[in-house]
């Protein structure tokens, strides 16, 4: 929703979300800066390849569908290849992946807001893990984390990733 050229509010875009399989990510919106440009109405995700983190100073709104078993049996080399393909800012070392509680463990320089829409997923940390269910919200502050599904049902979650930085 936004403002038309005549200044009146309207629904400017009404599209279906198209997942490409049980493990997929769809970016719904990306802002390149904060505060956001409220006059921008063209879809900034069209033609963009998935990038793990939002633009510097910006934010990404996405829907993620996690398939059961995703990354469970991944080799360190497969995990490194995946992080390279999505241009992760912090790619875990082979040694870290081998010793981590799950191959999905990684870190971003972002403040993330997650809400589970369907299914359930374990949110993993280097300490305690928590099972996140539909309607549960998780706020993640640039820490090492990962995800694991137990069972046969995929988990779909909405995520807002906001660029962050550590104090200097």
C-alpha positions in Angstrom: 0.0 0.0 0.0 1.2 3.5 -0.6 0.3 6.8 -2.3 -0.7 7.0 -6.0 0.6 9.8 -8.2 -2.5 11.8 -7.3 -1.6 11.6 -3.6 -4.4 9.2 -2.5 -3.6 6.0 -0.7 -4.2 2.7 -2.6 -3.1 -0.9 -2.9 -0.1 -0.6 -5.3 0.8 -4.2 -5.5 -1.1 -7.4 -4.8 0.9 -10.5 -5.7 1.0 -14.1 -4.5 4.2 -15.3 -2.8 5.8 -18.1 -4.9 7.9 -20.5 -3.0 10.2 -22.7 -5.1 10.1 -25.8 -3.0 9.9 -26.6 0.8 13.2 -24.7 1.4 13.0 -21.3 -0.1 13.3 -17.6 0.7 11.2 -14.8 -0.8 12.2 -11.2 -0.2 9.1 -9.0 0.0 10.7 -5.6 0.3 14.2 -4.1 0.7 14.9 -0.6 1.8 18.4 0.7 1.1 18.4 3.3 3.9 16.8 4.3 7.1 14.7 6.4 7.3 13.0 4.7 4.4 12.0 6.7 1.3 8.2 6.7 1.5 7.8 7.9 -2.1 9.4 4.6 -3.4 6.7 2.5 -4.9 8.6 0.3 -7.4 9.3 -3.2 -6.0 13.0 -3.2 -5.1 13.2 -7.0 -5.0 12.5 -7.5 -8.8 15.5 -9.0 -10.5 17.6 -9.0 -7.2 19.5 -12.1 -6.2 19.0 -13.2 -2.6 21.5 -11.6 -0.3 21.8 -12.8 3.3 22.1 -9.4 4.9 20.2 -6.2 4.1 22.0 -3.3 2.4 24.2 -1.1 4.6 21.9 1.2 6.6 18.8 -0.6 5.2 16.4 -3.5 6.0 14.9 -6.6 4.3 11.5 -8.1 4.9 11.3 -11.8 3.8 9.4 -15.0 4.2 11.5 -18.2 4.7 10.2 -21.7 4.4 12.5 -24.2 6.2 12.4 -27.8 5.0 12.8 -30.6 7.6 16.4 -31.8 7.6 17.7 -28.7 5.9 21.5 -28.6 6.6 21.3 -31.5 9.1 23.7 -33.6 7.0 25.5 -30.7 5.2 29.2 -30.9 5.0 31.3 -27.9 5.9 32.1 -27.4 2.3 28.4 -27.3 1.3 27.7 -24.8 4.1 30.6 -22.6 3.0 29.3 -22.8 -0.6 25.8 -21.8 0.5 27.1 -18.8 2.5 29.3 -17.7 -0.4 26.3 -18.0 -2.8 24.1 -15.6 -0.6 27.1 -13.3 0.0 27.1 -13.7 3.8 29.2 -11.1 5.5 30.4 -13.7 8.1 31.2 -17.1 6.7 31.9 -19.6 9.5 35.2 -21.4 9.2 35.4 -25.1 8.4 36.6 -25.8 11.9 33.7 -23.9 13.5 31.2 -25.8 11.3 32.7 -29.1 12.3 32.5 -28.4 16.0 29.1 -26.5 16.0 26.0 -28.1 17.4 24.4 -27.8 13.9 25.8 -26.9 10.5 23.4 -24.0 10.1 25.1 -22.0 12.8 26.2 -18.5 11.6 26.3 -14.8 12.5 25.1 -11.6 10.9 25.5 -8.0 11.7 21.8 -7.5 11.9 18.9 -7.0 14.3 16.3 -9.6 13.3 12.7 -9.9 14.1 11.2 -13.3 13.4 7.7 -14.6 13.7 6.7 -18.2 13.0 3.7 -18.4 10.8 3.3 -22.2 10.5 5.2 -25.3 11.7 7.9 -25.1 14.4 11.6 -24.7 14.5 14.4 -24.9 17.0 16.2 -21.5 17.3 19.8 -22.5 18.2 22.5 -20.6 20.1 25.8 -21.6 21.5 24.0 -21.8 24.8 20.4 -22.6 25.2 18.0 -23.5 22.4 14.3 -22.7 22.2 11.4 -24.3 20.2 9.6 -21.5 18.3 6.0 -22.2 17.3 3.3 -20.4 15.3 2.7 -16.9 16.7 6.0 -16.9 18.6 8.3 -14.0 18.1 12.1 -14.0 18.4 14.4 -11.0 18.4 17.9 -11.8 17.5 20.8 -9.4 18.0 23.8 -10.1 15.8 24.8 -13.3 17.6 25.8 -16.8 16.5 22.6 -18.7 15.7 21.1 -21.5 13.6 17.9 -23.4 12.9 16.8 -27.0 13.1 13.5 -28.7 12.4 12.5 -31.9 14.1 9.7 -33.8 12.4 8.3 -33.8 8.9 6.5 -30.4 8.7 8.2 -27.4 7.1 8.4 -24.1 9.1 7.4 -20.8 7.5 8.5 -17.6 9.2 8.4 -13.9 8.5 11.7 -12.1 9.1 12.7 -8.4 9.2 16.5 -8.0 9.0 17.8 -4.6 9.9 21.4 -3.6 9.3 23.3 -3.1 12.5 26.8 -2.3 13.7 28.9 -2.9 16.8 30.0 0.1 18.8 33.5 1.3 17.9 
